[in-house]
Every structure is written in C-alpha cells, then in structure tokens.
C-alpha cells in the first residue's frame, strides 16, 4: 500500500463534503442507482451521511448495504487530470442512541440546516464502513488502497470545546486563516471541525479543510499550530502538498 497515496486520498475526502452515492437498485434489479449526498467524516474517519427513510437510495441500502461513494475535486476544469477517490463500503444505519447523539453533534456543525429536517422528515444517520478505496491522483497515478481512514483523536467533547473556544474568542484568528489561505471572504467563517491533520471552516454554505503543516495529536499541539498560523504571513505547505 502506498502511504503517500493513502494520505492524498484521505485529504481529498476531508477537503470535499459531497459525493455521488451508488447503490444497488431495488426497483430495477441489476442496475446501479446514483444520487448526490453531503457527508462529513465521523470519529473513525468514515463518511457519515444523513438520508431520508423514503429516499430511493435508503430503500436500496436496506435491501443491499453494499455501495460506493465517488468524491472528486470541486471546480476542476479537467476532471481526469485531478484527484478522485471511490470508496467501496458497507452502509450501516446508526441505531445506538449514544452513537446517534455523537453523529448529530458533529454533522450539525457541518450542516446546520439539516437539524430541522432530521427531526421533522424521518431522516437517519448512516455510516459508510470502508471495504476498499480506489484512488486516482491524475494520469497514471492509480492505486487500490485498503487503509485510508484515520481516527480523529479529538472527536467528541474535546473537539467541541476547541471549536467553540475558537468561534467565541478567536474570530480574528479565524479571519486571518481565511485571508491567509485565499478562501472566499464573502461571509464570516466559523470553525466546525478539527482533526489531527487540519481544520474545517464553514463559509456560507461552503466547507473548507485547511491542513496543518505537521500532524497534531494532542490539544496542546493543536493550540500551538493555531497560534503559529495566527501570526503567519503565508500558509505553510504541508507534507502532502510538498510530496
């Protein structure tokens, strides 16, 4: 397995937040059925989706949980020259109340508008448990990968506390991250997630992942990285960008 390819595939899944979900059609046996779904990664680095019980893809998954999620780089002028990853997975509906609560807390930060229709329109959380990945990094850069997902060491109360602290007390620093990285400055950004390799910001309806220069595995390391970025004059290149 290529460690470098796995890192690129994981960062693509982190950078994007919607993909094409393909399921086995229940009403048209033998045919694949494609639909578009938003997602964020859960505490284990697996795509977490929120789908309606009456949706066709939900009926398909209830009959056969085998599926795939295709994710490509947004706004690509040449889709064959940029990265894309297909995740082959087994979809699992969350039924444990604690797991649902943890999923909801994270998902709502990424997609706050979903909170209203989740309760009102019979939506459920599903996680796509990885089986294998097919990553293409451009012409000739083709890989089958078995291990891509990386658990988030901060998932849960630690991540929530860090995110709330940044949004409540360090809006100037967040605005600096946006300007430094060249992200759209159309609306004030809010931090919605932190993992060992970077952070997610929400600007309007868009989500953007910004990589740390080095992996951070403790809250102290995250704090040091955020302080360093708050005083930086340019966004530091990370290992994946340099590779």
N, C-alpha and C positions, 0 to 999 in steps of 0.2 A: 504493500500500500504506500502511496506517495503521501508523506506527511504534509508536504507543501501544497499538494492538490487538495487535500482534505481541509487545510486551513482556508484556502481560497473558496472552496465550496461552502464552508461554514459562514464565511464572511459575506458571501452572496446571499445566503438565507437570512443573515442578520440585516443586511442593507435593504432588502426588499420586504414588503409586507402584504403582498397579494400574489396569487399564482393560479394556474389552471389545474383544477382538481379533476382527475379522470377516474370514473367509477365504472363498474360493470352494470350495464342497463338491465333493469328488472323487466321493463315493459317491452324491450327489444333485445332479447337474449342473444349473446354473441357479439353485440356492438358495444364499443366504449362510449361513455357519456361524459362530455366535458362541461365544466362550469367554473366560474371565477369565484374565488373565496379570499377574503382577507385573513391574515394569520399573524400571530406573534409566536415566539419560541417560549416554551414552558421552562420549568426549573431544570429539566434534563436536556434542554436544547432541542426539543422536538416541536414541530409545528402544532399549535393549538388553534382550533377553529371553532366558531360558534355558528351552528346551522339550524334551520327550521325543521321541525318534525314533518312538515308537509312538503318539503322540498324533494325534488326528484332524486338528487344525489344522496339524501338521507335514506330514502327507501332503498336505493341501490346498496348503500353501505350496510343496512340492516340485513340484507339478503346475502351480501358478499363483502366482507370488510377489506378485501384486497383493493388497493388503489394506488394512484401516483399523484404527485404534486410537481408540476413543472414551474420553475421560477427562473426568470431571465432578467437581465439588467434593464432597468426602465430607461425610456427615451433613447434607446440605441438606434443609430442610423442604419447600421448593418447588423442585424440580429445574428448572423452566422459568424461574425468576427468577434463577438463579445462572449462573456461567460454566461452559462446557463446550467442549471442542475435539475435533474429529475430524481425525486425521492420516491422509491418504491416502498410502500408501507402497508401496515395493517391498522385500520382505523379502530379506535376504541372509544366508546361513549363513556364519559365520566359519570359515575353513579354514587361514589362515596361523597358524603356531604363536605368533609374537610377538603378533599381534592377539588370539588366544585367551587368552594369558597376561595381557595388559593388561586384557582384559574381565573375566577371572576375578578378578583382584586387586580391581577396583573393585566388581564385583557381589557378591562375598563379604562385603565390608564392609557393604553394604546388607542383604543376605540371608544371614547366616552359616550358617543351617540348610541352605542349598542346596548347600553344599560336599560334603556326604556323598552326596546322591543324584545329583549331577552325575557323579561318577566311577562310582557303583555301578549307575546305571539308564540309561545311554546318553542323556544329555542333551547338547544342543549350544547354543552361543550363536548368536543371530541378531540382526541389527541392522535396524531399520525405517528405510530410507532415505527421507526425506521427498520427496514429489512436490508436495503442496499441503496447506494447512490450512484448515479451516472452523471459525472461532471465533465463538461466541455469548457475549456478555458479559452477557446479560439481555435483557429485552424490547426489541426494536428495535435492539440493538447486534450486528449480524450482519456478518461480514467473511470474504471469501476472502483468504487470505494465502499468499504464496509463500516468504517468508523469515522464519522464526521461530527456527530453531536457532542457537545461539551456541556456538562452540568454547570449551572450558574451558582457559584459559591455564595452569592448574596441573596438568592431568591427567598422571598418571604418578608419577614419583619425588618431585616437588615436593609434590604433594597428599598423597601417602602420608606424607611426612616431617612435614608440618604437622599432619595428623590424629593421627599417633602422638604427636607432641610435646604436643598439647593433651590427649589422653587420658591420657598418662603424667604430665604435670607441671602440668596446669591443670584438674583436676576441679572445683575450687571455682568457677572462672570459668564452666565449662560449666553447673554447677548454678545459677549466677546467671542465665545466659541463659534457662534453663528457667523459673525463677521470674519473670523479667522479662517474658517473652513469654506467660505464662499457660498453658504447656504442661502436660500431666499430670506429676505428680511421684510417680507410683506406684513407679517404679524409677529407679536412677541412669541418667543419659543418657550416651551415647557419641557423639562426633563421628564421622561416617562419610564426609563429603564436603565439599569447599569448591569453589566456583566464583566467577566474578568478581562475581556478584550476591548471593551469600549462602552459607549453610552448611546441611548436613543433619545432624540429630541423630536417633539411634535410641533410643527409649524402649520397652523391652519388645519387642513385635512391631511397633510403630508407627514410621513415619518422618515427620519434620517438617522442612520447609525454612523457615529464617529469613532474611529479606532484610537485606542491608546498607543503610545509609542512602544510600550512594553506591557506584558500581561500583569494584571493586578489581582492578587489572590486574597488580600486582606483589606478591610475598610481603611486601614492606615495607608496602604499603598494607593488606594483609590483617591483618598484625600490629597495625598502628595501629588498625584498625577493631575488632579483637577486644579490645584493651586498653581502648579507649574504651567498649565495651559492658560490659566487666567492672566499670567504675566508674559506669555509667549508673544512673539511678533509674527510668527508664522506657524502653521500647523506642522508638527513633526511627522516625518514619514515613519510608518510602522514597518515591521519586518516583512509583512506580506506585500506591501507596496514596493518595497525595495527589491523583492525577490524577482 
